[in-house]
Amino acid sequence: MSGTPQRLSRSHHGAVPLPETPARAGILHLGLGSFHRAHQAVYTAAAIAADGGDWGIVGVASRSRTVVDAMRAQDLLSSVATISPEGMSLSIPGVHTDAFVAADEPHRVVESIADPGIRIVTLTVTENGYSSSPATGHLDTADPTIVSDLRGGHPRSTIGQLARGIQRRAAASGAPLTILSCDNLAANGARTKALVREFLEALPASEGTEALAFLESSVSFPSSMVDRIVPSTTPALRSEVSSLLGAWDEIPVPAEPFTMWAIEDDFAAGRPAWEAGGAVFSREVGRYEDMKVRLLNGTHSLIAYLGALQNAETIPDAVGRPAIERAARAVLAHEYTPSIQVPSGVDIAEYERQLFLRWGNTALGHKTSQVGTDGSVKLRQRIPEPALRLLDRGEMPHMIALTVAAYLSCIAPRPGFDPGPFAAAMKDAARERLIPLAGSARTGADLAEASITDLRLFGTDLADRPAFIERVGELVDTIERDGVSAAITESVTTAETDIRSRASEVPA
C-alpha cells in the first residue's frame, strides 16, 4: 500500500463488516485493555447481532490514555486480528459507545455505576486489581489507596469504585445491578462480592448500612471463566493489520482462534445473549475456573519461567523445546489434572491436546515475559490448592515446586546468577520486596523460606509446609548451580520415580 492509510473510522474500515453503533450503553467495563476488546466485546457484538438490546459498552481505562485516545480518534473502533499458522482474519466488534480514563475523570466511574441505564458492570482489572491481602485474601485495609477511598472523595481502587457506586445507586434509583468479574480469581463472583461488602462494612454505619442492604437484595455477582490468549500489540502487527484493513488502526488486538466464556446465569437486570457468540451458561463455573486456572494458566506460568531461563523469548519457542514440553506434560498429568473436577461435557484429553496446540501457535508469538509478569499474584491463584492436595497425601508436588523455584530465579535472582533478559523484562509488584531477600540469602532454601514463609507470598497454607519449601530451595540451587535444564530433568525424573514407587506399593 502506498502512502499512509486513513485512520480507522466508521467511514473507513475497508472490507471488514461493521455493525451499527448500539443506541445506548447497558454495560460499564472497568479495564479497557486488549483482553476485553478481544473477548467480551466480541461476544457482545455477536449477542447484539443475534438478539438486539441496549448493550453498548462504556469502556473505562484505569490510568493510561493510550487506548482511550485511540478509540476516540477512531469512532470508538478497534480491530481484532485472529492469528493462526494458517493466517490472519480481522473483525471489528464496534460495540463501544464511549471511553474514558478513570484517573482523569474519577467522578464518572461512580456516576456510571449509579446510572440506572447501566445494568451490568464487567471487570478485567487483573488479579492485582482487587486490593486483597496476599496473606489472608480479605480486603487489604492497610493499602494506602483503600485507606484513602474509605475516607471519602473520588475512589481510585476498583473495589472502592464498585462500593461507592453501589452506595450512590442505592440512595438514588435503587435499580438492580450485576457485577461480573472476568478475572482469573477462584469463585471470582463471590470473591468480588465479599471484598465490596468488606469495604462497605469498614465505613461508618451511617454511610454503609443502606448500601449493604441494597448489595444483598439487588446486586448479583455471577462467577465467570474467560479464556483466550491475547499477546501484546507490536508495531509490526499494527502495520500488517492496517495494510490488510486499508485503514490505520492504532490499537489492533492480536488473539488466538480459541475462545471460551463460562458464566453463572445470575443477572439481576437482564443480560445480552452472549450464547450467540459461544458463551456457556453453566452451574459448573467453578469447575471451568479450576480447569482453566490450573491446567492452562498454571502450566503456562511454568513454561514462561523455564523458557525465560533458557533464553526463549516466546511461549512457542519455549514449549517447542523437548525438556520444557516434558515438564509441562508432567505437571498437567500428575499435579494439575488430578486436582480438578472436569466440567460436564468437556473431553479433558482433547482440552489438553488443544492446550499444546495453542501454546505452540508460532504465528501468535506470545512472549514469556508477558506471561511471567505479576507471578506473585497469579501463582497465588494457581498453585496452593493442587500443591496442598498432594502434600496432604504425603506426596511432593515436584513440578509445582519447580514452578516456584523458576519464578524466584526469574524475579529475585541471588547475587551472581543472571536469569537472562526475558526474566528481567517481567514486571512484578513483589520484586522490590524479594530482591533484598535474595541478596541476603546464602542458599536457595533461605530464599524459599523468606519468600514463602516470611512474606507468605502464596498465602498462609503453603507457608507452613517445610518439606515443600525445602524442595523449592533445592531446585533454586540446582537452577543456579547446574542450569535450568538440569532442574527440569531432576524434577521430572524424581516425580516419575515417586509415582512408580507408589504404584508398586498398591496391593494387587
C-alpha positions as CSV (number, residue, x, y, z in Angstrom):
1,M,0.0,0.0,0.0
2,S,1.5,3.4,-1.0
3,G,1.3,6.3,1.4
4,T,-0.3,6.3,4.8
5,P,-3.9,4.9,5.0
6,Q,-6.6,7.0,6.6
7,R,-7.4,6.3,10.2
8,L,-9.9,3.6,11.0
9,S,-13.4,5.1,11.4
10,R,-17.0,4.4,10.6
11,S,-16.4,5.7,7.1
12,H,-13.0,4.0,6.6
13,H,-13.0,0.3,7.7
14,G,-12.0,-1.5,4.5
15,A,-13.9,-4.6,3.6
16,V,-14.4,-5.7,7.2
17,P,-18.2,-5.6,8.1
18,L,-19.1,-3.0,10.7
19,P,-22.2,-3.2,12.9
20,E,-24.2,-0.2,13.8
21,T,-23.3,1.6,17.0
22,P,-25.6,0.5,19.8
23,A,-28.2,3.1,20.6
24,R,-27.5,3.1,24.3
25,A,-25.0,1.6,26.8
26,G,-26.1,-1.1,29.2
27,I,-22.6,-2.3,30.2
28,L,-19.8,-0.4,32.0
29,H,-16.5,-2.2,31.6
30,L,-13.6,-1.5,34.0
31,G,-10.2,-2.4,32.5
32,L,-10.2,-1.2,28.9
33,G,-7.3,-3.4,27.7
34,S,-6.6,-5.8,24.9
35,F,-8.2,-8.8,26.5
36,H,-11.6,-7.1,26.9
37,R,-11.6,-5.9,23.3
38,A,-10.7,-9.4,22.1
39,H,-13.2,-11.2,24.4
40,Q,-16.2,-9.6,26.0
41,A,-16.5,-7.0,23.2
42,V,-16.6,-9.8,20.6
43,Y,-19.2,-11.8,22.5
44,T,-21.3,-8.7,23.0
45,A,-21.2,-7.9,19.3
46,A,-22.4,-11.4,18.5
47,A,-25.2,-11.0,21.1
48,I,-26.5,-7.7,19.8
49,A,-26.3,-9.0,16.2
50,A,-28.4,-12.1,17.2
51,D,-30.8,-10.6,19.7
52,G,-30.5,-6.8,19.8
53,G,-30.8,-4.9,23.1
54,D,-29.3,-1.8,24.6
55,W,-26.0,-3.5,25.4
56,G,-23.4,-1.0,24.2
57,I,-20.3,-0.8,26.4
58,V,-18.7,2.2,28.1
59,G,-15.1,1.3,28.4
60,V,-13.0,2.7,31.3
61,A,-9.2,2.6,31.4
62,S,-7.6,2.9,34.8
63,R,-4.7,5.3,34.1
64,S,-3.3,5.1,30.6
65,R,-4.8,7.3,27.9
66,T,-3.3,5.3,25.1
67,V,-6.4,3.1,24.2
68,V,-8.9,5.8,25.1
69,D,-7.3,8.4,22.9
70,A,-7.0,6.0,20.0
71,M,-10.6,4.8,20.3
72,R,-11.9,8.4,20.5
73,A,-10.0,9.2,17.4
74,Q,-11.3,6.1,15.6
75,D,-15.1,6.5,16.3
76,L,-14.6,4.1,19.3
77,L,-13.5,1.3,17.0
78,S,-10.6,-1.2,17.1
79,S,-9.9,-4.4,15.2
80,V,-9.3,-7.9,16.4
81,A,-6.7,-9.9,14.5
82,T,-7.3,-13.6,14.9
83,I,-4.0,-15.3,14.2
84,S,-3.1,-18.9,13.5
85,P,-0.4,-20.6,11.4
86,E,-2.9,-20.6,8.6
87,G,-3.2,-16.8,8.5
88,M,-4.9,-13.8,9.9
89,S,-8.5,-12.7,9.9
90,L,-9.9,-9.3,11.0
91,S,-13.1,-8.3,12.7
92,I,-14.3,-5.0,14.3
93,P,-16.8,-5.6,17.2
94,G,-17.9,-1.9,17.2
95,V,-19.9,-2.2,20.5
96,H,-18.4,0.7,22.5
97,T,-20.4,3.8,22.9
98,D,-17.9,5.8,25.0
99,A,-14.5,5.5,26.7
100,F,-12.7,7.5,29.4
101,V,-9.8,7.3,31.8
102,A,-10.8,6.9,35.5
103,A,-7.7,8.7,36.7
104,D,-8.7,11.8,34.6
105,E,-12.4,11.7,35.3
106,P,-12.7,9.8,38.7
107,H,-16.3,11.1,39.3
108,R,-17.6,9.4,36.2
109,V,-16.9,5.9,37.4
110,V,-19.1,6.2,40.4
111,E,-21.7,8.2,38.4
112,S,-21.8,5.5,35.7
113,I,-22.2,2.6,38.2
114,A,-25.1,4.6,39.8
115,D,-26.7,5.2,36.4
116,P,-29.9,3.0,36.1
117,G,-29.2,2.6,32.4
118,I,-26.1,0.6,33.2
119,R,-27.3,-2.9,34.1
120,I,-24.0,-4.8,34.1
121,V,-20.5,-3.8,35.3
122,T,-17.8,-6.1,33.9
123,L,-14.2,-6.3,35.1
124,T,-10.9,-7.2,33.6
125,V,-8.6,-5.4,36.1
126,T,-6.2,-8.4,36.6
127,E,-5.8,-10.3,39.8
128,N,-3.8,-7.4,41.2
129,G,-6.8,-5.0,40.9
130,Y,-8.9,-6.4,43.8
131,S,-6.9,-4.9,46.7
132,S,-6.9,-8.1,48.7
133,S,-4.2,-9.1,51.2
134,P,-1.8,-11.8,49.9
135,A,-1.8,-13.5,53.3
136,T,-5.5,-13.5,54.1
137,G,-7.4,-12.9,50.9
138,H,-9.5,-10.3,52.7
139,L,-9.7,-6.6,51.7
140,D,-6.3,-5.0,52.4
141,T,-7.3,-2.2,54.7
142,A,-3.7,-1.2,55.0
143,D,-3.4,-0.5,51.3
144,P,-3.0,3.3,51.0
145,T,-5.4,3.5,48.2
146,I,-8.1,1.6,50.1
147,V,-7.4,3.8,53.2
148,S,-7.9,6.9,51.0
149,D,-11.1,5.5,49.4
150,L,-12.6,4.7,52.8
151,R,-12.1,8.3,53.9
152,G,-14.1,9.7,51.0
153,G,-13.6,11.6,47.8
154,H,-13.4,10.1,44.4
155,P,-12.3,6.4,44.8
156,R,-9.3,5.1,42.9
157,S,-9.4,1.4,43.7
158,T,-11.7,-0.9,41.8
159,I,-13.3,-2.2,45.0
160,G,-13.7,1.4,46.2
161,Q,-15.3,2.4,42.9
162,L,-17.7,-0.5,43.0
163,A,-18.7,0.1,46.6
164,R,-19.1,3.8,46.2
165,G,-21.1,3.3,43.0
166,I,-23.4,0.8,44.8
167,Q,-23.8,3.2,47.7
168,R,-24.9,6.0,45.3
169,R,-27.1,3.7,43.3
170,A,-28.9,2.5,46.4
171,A,-29.5,6.1,47.5
172,A,-30.8,7.2,44.1
173,S,-32.7,4.8,41.8
174,G,-32.3,1.6,43.6
175,A,-32.2,-0.2,40.2
176,P,-30.8,-3.7,40.3
177,L,-27.3,-4.3,39.0
178,T,-25.0,-7.2,38.1
179,I,-21.2,-7.1,38.7
180,L,-19.4,-9.6,36.6
181,S,-15.7,-10.3,37.2
182,C,-13.8,-11.7,34.2
183,D,-10.5,-12.1,36.0
184,N,-8.6,-15.2,37.0
185,L,-9.8,-15.5,40.5
186,A,-11.3,-18.6,42.0
187,A,-15.0,-18.1,42.6
188,N,-14.5,-14.6,41.2
189,G,-18.1,-13.5,41.7
190,A,-18.3,-14.5,45.4
191,R,-14.8,-13.1,45.9
192,T,-15.7,-9.7,44.4
193,K,-18.9,-9.5,46.4
194,A,-17.0,-10.3,49.6
195,L,-14.4,-7.6,49.0
196,V,-17.1,-5.0,48.2
197,R,-19.0,-6.0,51.3
198,E,-15.9,-5.7,53.5
199,F,-15.3,-2.2,52.1
200,L,-18.9,-1.1,52.9
201,E,-18.6,-2.7,56.4
202,A,-15.5,-0.7,57.0
203,L,-17.5,2.6,56.5
204,P,-19.3,4.3,59.4
205,A,-22.8,2.7,59.9
206,S,-24.4,5.9,58.6
207,E,-22.6,5.5,55.3
208,G,-22.7,1.8,54.8
209,T,-26.0,0.4,56.1
210,E,-28.2,1.3,53.2
211,A,-25.7,0.2,50.6
212,L,-25.1,-3.2,52.4
213,A,-28.9,-3.9,52.4
214,F,-29.0,-3.0,48.7
215,L,-26.0,-5.2,48.0
216,E,-27.8,-8.2,49.4
217,S,-31.2,-7.5,47.8
218,S,-30.4,-6.1,44.4
219,V,-26.9,-6.7,43.3
220,S,-25.8,-10.1,41.8
221,F,-22.2,-11.2,41.4
222,P,-22.2,-14.2,39.0
223,S,-18.9,-16.0,38.6
224,S,-17.3,-16.5,35.2
225,M,-14.3,-18.1,33.5
226,V,-12.7,-16.4,30.5
227,D,-10.1,-17.9,28.2
228,R,-8.3,-16.5,25.2
229,I,-4.6,-15.9,24.6
230,V,-4.1,-12.2,23.8
231,P,-0.5,-11.1,23.4
232,S,0.7,-7.5,23.3
233,T,0.3,-5.4,20.2
234,T,3.5,-4.8,18.3
235,P,4.4,-2.2,15.7
236,A,4.8,-5.0,13.1
237,L,1.2,-6.2,13.9
238,R,-0.1,-2.7,13.7
239,S,1.3,-2.2,10.2
240,E,0.2,-5.6,9.0
241,V,-3.4,-5.1,10.2
242,S,-3.6,-1.6,8.8
243,S,-2.4,-2.8,5.5
244,L,-4.9,-5.6,5.3
245,L,-7.7,-3.3,6.6
246,G,-6.9,-0.4,4.3
247,A,-7.2,1.9,7.2
248,W,-4.8,2.8,10.1
249,D,-5.7,1.1,13.4
250,E,-3.6,2.4,16.2
251,I,-4.7,-0.3,18.6
252,P,-5.4,-3.6,16.9
253,V,-5.6,-6.6,19.2
254,P,-3.9,-10.0,18.3
255,A,-5.7,-13.1,19.5
256,E,-5.7,-16.8,19.1
257,P,-8.6,-18.6,17.4
258,F,-9.6,-20.4,20.6
259,T,-12.0,-18.6,22.9
260,M,-14.2,-19.7,25.8
261,W,-16.5,-18.0,28.3
262,A,-18.4,-19.9,31.0
263,I,-20.8,-17.8,33.1
264,E,-23.1,-18.4,36.0
265,D,-26.6,-17.3,34.8
266,D,-27.4,-15.0,37.7
267,F,-28.2,-11.5,36.4
268,A,-30.2,-9.0,38.4
269,A,-31.2,-6.8,35.5
270,G,-31.1,-8.9,32.3
271,R,-28.1,-9.7,30.1
272,P,-27.0,-9.9,26.4
273,A,-27.5,-13.1,24.5
274,W,-23.8,-13.9,24.9
275,E,-24.5,-17.6,24.0
276,A,-24.9,-16.3,20.4
277,G,-21.1,-15.8,20.5
278,G,-20.5,-19.2,22.0
279,A,-20.6,-18.4,25.7
280,V,-21.7,-21.3,28.0
281,F,-24.1,-20.6,30.9
282,S,-23.4,-23.2,33.5
283,R,-23.9,-24.2,37.1
284,E,-20.3,-25.6,37.0
285,V,-18.4,-22.4,36.5
286,G,-16.2,-23.3,39.5
287,R,-15.1,-26.4,37.6
288,Y,-14.4,-24.4,34.4
289,E,-12.4,-21.9,36.6
290,D,-10.2,-24.6,38.1
291,M,-9.6,-26.3,34.7
292,K,-8.5,-23.0,33.2
293,V,-6.6,-21.5,36.1
294,R,-4.6,-24.7,36.8
295,L,-4.3,-26.5,33.5
296,L,-3.9,-23.5,31.2
297,N,-2.6,-20.8,33.5
298,G,-0.6,-22.8,35.9
299,T,1.2,-24.7,33.2
300,H,1.6,-21.5,31.1
301,S,3.5,-20.0,34.1
302,L,5.8,-23.0,34.3
303,I,6.5,-22.8,30.5
304,A,7.1,-19.0,30.8
305,Y,9.6,-19.1,33.7
306,L,11.5,-22.2,32.3
307,G,11.5,-20.6,28.9
308,A,12.9,-17.3,30.1
309,L,15.6,-19.1,32.0
310,Q,16.5,-20.9,28.8
311,N,16.6,-17.6,26.9
312,A,13.3,-18.3,25.0
313,E,11.6,-15.1,24.0
314,T,8.2,-16.6,23.2
315,I,5.9,-19.3,24.5
316,P,6.0,-21.3,21.2
317,D,9.8,-21.3,21.4
318,A,9.8,-22.4,25.0
319,V,7.2,-25.2,24.7
320,G,8.9,-26.4,21.5
321,R,12.0,-27.4,23.5
322,P,11.7,-31.1,24.5
323,A,12.7,-30.6,28.1
324,I,10.1,-27.8,28.7
325,E,7.4,-29.7,26.9
326,R,8.2,-32.7,29.1
327,A,7.9,-30.6,32.2
328,A,4.6,-29.1,31.0
329,R,3.1,-32.6,30.3
330,A,4.3,-33.8,33.7
331,V,2.7,-31.0,35.7
332,L,-0.5,-31.4,33.8
333,A,-0.7,-35.2,34.1
334,H,0.5,-35.7,37.7
335,E,-0.3,-32.5,39.6
336,Y,-3.0,-30.2,37.9
337,T,-5.4,-32.5,36.1
338,P,-5.9,-34.9,39.1
339,S,-6.8,-31.8,41.2
340,I,-9.9,-30.8,39.3
341,Q,-13.4,-32.0,38.6
342,V,-13.9,-31.9,34.8
343,P,-17.0,-29.9,33.8
344,S,-19.8,-31.9,32.3
345,G,-19.4,-32.4,28.6
346,V,-15.7,-31.5,28.4
347,D,-13.3,-34.0,26.9
348,I,-10.3,-33.4,29.1
349,A,-7.9,-35.3,26.8
350,E,-9.0,-33.1,23.9
351,Y,-8.8,-30.0,26.0
352,E,-5.2,-30.8,26.9
353,R,-4.3,-31.6,23.3
354,Q,-5.7,-28.1,22.4
355,L,-3.5,-26.5,25.1
356,F,-0.3,-27.7,23.4
357,L,-1.6,-26.5,20.0
358,R,-2.4,-23.1,21.5
359,W,0.9,-22.8,23.2
360,G,2.7,-23.8,20.0
361,N,1.0,-21.2,17.9
362,T,4.1,-19.7,16.4
363,A,2.2,-17.1,14.4
364,L,0.9,-15.6,17.7
365,G,4.3,-15.3,19.3
366,H,3.1,-14.8,22.9
367,K,6.1,-13.6,25.0
368,T,7.5,-15.4,28.0
369,S,8.0,-12.0,29.7
370,Q,4.3,-11.1,29.3
371,V,3.1,-14.5,30.7
372,G,5.6,-14.4,33.5
373,T,4.6,-10.9,34.7
374,D,2.8,-10.5,38.0
375,G,3.6,-14.0,39.1
376,S,3.3,-13.2,42.8
377,V,-0.4,-12.6,42.3
378,K,-1.0,-15.2,39.5
379,L,0.7,-18.1,41.2
380,R,-1.2,-17.4,44.4
381,Q,-4.4,-18.3,42.5
382,R,-2.9,-21.3,40.7
383,I,-0.7,-23.4,42.8
384,P,-1.7,-23.7,46.5
385,E,-4.7,-26.0,46.2
386,P,-3.2,-28.6,43.9
387,A,0.1,-28.5,45.8
388,L,-1.7,-28.9,49.2
389,R,-3.8,-31.8,47.8
390,L,-0.6,-33.8,47.2
391,L,1.2,-32.7,50.3
392,D,-1.8,-33.8,52.4
393,R,-1.4,-37.2,50.9
394,G,2.3,-37.4,51.7
395,E,3.3,-36.7,48.1
396,M,5.6,-34.0,46.9
397,P,4.4,-31.7,44.0
398,H,7.8,-31.6,42.3
399,M,6.6,-29.8,39.2
400,I,4.8,-27.1,41.2
401,A,7.9,-26.7,43.3
402,L,9.9,-26.3,40.1
403,T,7.4,-23.6,39.0
404,V,8.0,-21.6,42.2
405,A,11.8,-22.1,42.0
406,A,11.9,-20.9,38.4
407,Y,9.7,-17.9,39.3
408,L,12.0,-16.9,42.2
409,S,15.1,-17.4,39.9
410,C,13.5,-15.1,37.3
411,I,12.2,-12.4,39.6
412,A,14.6,-12.4,42.5
413,P,17.9,-14.0,41.4
414,R,20.5,-14.3,44.0
415,P,23.8,-12.4,43.5
416,G,25.9,-13.9,40.8
417,F,23.1,-15.6,38.9
418,D,21.8,-14.0,35.7
419,P,18.3,-15.2,34.7
420,G,18.6,-13.5,31.3
421,P,16.9,-10.6,29.5
422,F,13.4,-12.1,29.3
423,A,13.2,-12.8,33.0
424,A,14.5,-9.3,33.7
425,A,11.6,-7.9,31.5
426,M,9.0,-9.5,33.7
427,K,7.1,-7.0,35.9
428,D,6.1,-8.0,39.4
429,A,4.9,-5.9,42.4
430,A,6.7,-8.2,44.8
431,R,10.1,-7.7,43.1
432,E,11.1,-4.8,45.4
433,R,10.4,-7.0,48.5
434,L,12.1,-10.1,47.0
435,I,15.3,-8.6,45.8
436,P,16.7,-7.7,49.3
437,L,15.8,-11.2,50.5
438,A,17.6,-12.7,47.5
439,G,20.6,-10.5,48.3
440,S,20.9,-11.8,51.8
441,A,20.0,-15.4,51.1
442,R,23.0,-17.8,51.4
443,T,21.2,-20.6,49.7
444,G,18.1,-21.3,47.7
445,A,16.5,-22.7,50.9
446,D,17.0,-19.3,52.6
447,L,15.3,-17.5,49.6
448,A,12.4,-20.0,49.6
449,E,11.9,-19.7,53.4
450,A,11.9,-15.9,53.3
451,S,9.6,-15.7,50.3
452,I,7.0,-18.4,51.1
453,T,7.1,-18.4,55.0
454,D,8.1,-14.9,56.0
455,L,6.4,-12.9,53.1
456,R,3.6,-15.5,52.8
457,L,3.9,-14.9,49.1
458,F,1.5,-17.7,48.2
459,G,-0.9,-17.4,51.2
460,T,-0.8,-19.0,54.7
461,D,-1.2,-22.7,54.0
462,L,1.9,-23.3,51.9
463,A,3.9,-21.1,54.4
464,D,3.5,-23.9,56.9
465,R,4.8,-26.7,54.7
466,P,8.6,-27.0,55.4
467,A,9.0,-30.0,53.1
468,F,7.7,-28.1,50.1
469,I,9.7,-25.0,51.0
470,E,12.9,-27.2,51.3
471,R,12.1,-28.7,47.8
472,V,11.7,-25.3,46.3
473,G,15.1,-24.2,47.8
474,E,16.8,-27.3,46.4
475,L,15.6,-26.5,42.9
476,V,16.7,-22.9,43.2
477,D,20.1,-24.2,44.0
478,T,20.0,-26.6,41.1
479,I,19.0,-23.9,38.6
480,E,21.8,-21.6,39.8
481,R,24.5,-24.3,40.0
482,D,23.7,-26.7,37.1
483,G,21.2,-24.8,35.0
484,V,17.5,-24.9,34.4
485,S,17.8,-28.0,32.1
486,A,19.3,-30.0,35.0
487,A,16.5,-28.8,37.3
488,I,13.8,-29.9,34.8
489,T,15.4,-33.3,34.3
490,E,15.8,-33.8,38.1
491,S,12.2,-32.7,38.8
492,V,10.5,-34.8,36.1
493,T,12.6,-37.9,36.9
494,T,12.0,-37.6,40.6
495,A,8.3,-37.1,40.1
496,E,8.0,-40.1,37.8
497,T,10.1,-42.3,40.1
498,D,7.8,-41.3,43.1
499,I,4.7,-42.3,41.0
500,R,6.2,-45.6,40.0
501,S,7.2,-46.3,43.6
502,R,3.7,-45.5,44.9
503,A,2.2,-47.7,42.2
504,S,4.3,-50.6,43.2
505,E,3.1,-50.3,46.8
506,V,-0.5,-50.7,45.8
507,P,-1.7,-54.3,46.6
508,A,-2.6,-56.3,43.6
